């Protein structure tokens, strides 16, 4: 078995709260104003799986295995 290092960018909840606030979307996020790119489920703190910038647009992905798998297979995420 070959070992390799993989960089996984991550941020803690506290820092993410500051980032979303700085972007001016914290209130919208906390009121479930965003949907998963793949299943359209409303996203909140309880089910946030990933956030990515795609073509200058924030994309949210829920924490379902299917959606995270789909996101990991996409080259734009």
N, C-alpha and C positions, 0 to 999 in steps of 0.2 A: 504494500500500500504506500503510495506516494503522498507525503504531506505537503500542503501548500498554504500560504497565508492569503486570506481574503479580507480586504478592507470593507467594513460594513459601517457606513455613516449612520450615526445615531445621535439622538438628543434626548435628554431627560424631560419629563413633563413640565417641570418648572421653567426650563429654558424654552421649550416649545410654546408655552404660554406667553413668554416675552416676545418671541419671534412672531407669533400670530397677532399679538397686540401691535407690534411695530409695523406689521403689514396692514393694520387696520381691519382685520377680519376676525378678531377674537370673539366678539359678541355674536357674529354670524355663525362661527364654528360652535360656540356653546349653545346656540339655539337650533342646532342641527340643520344649519343652512347649506351644508354641502352633502353631496351624494357620492357614493362609490362609483368610480369610473366603469366598473364592470357589471355590477348588479343593481345599481341605483338605490341601494339601501342608504338611509340617512346616516351620516357619520357624526359621532360624538366621542368624548373621552373613553367611553366604555368599549368602543369597537374600532378604534383607529388602528389600522394596520400599517399604512405607509402614506407618505406625502412626497410628491416629486414635482419638479418644475419641468414641464413639457411645452416647448415652443412658447415660452414666457407665460404659461398658464399653470397655476397650481392644480395638481391632480391628486385626489384623495382616493385611497383604497381601504376598504374595510378589512377586518381581521379574519375573514373566512378563508379557509385553506384554499378553496377554489379561486378566489379573487387574488390572493397573494401569489398563487402559482401562476395564474394568468399574467400578473404584473411582472413576475420574474422572467417570464418567457418573452416579454416585449422588449425590443431593443431601445425604445424611447424612454423606458424607465430604468 
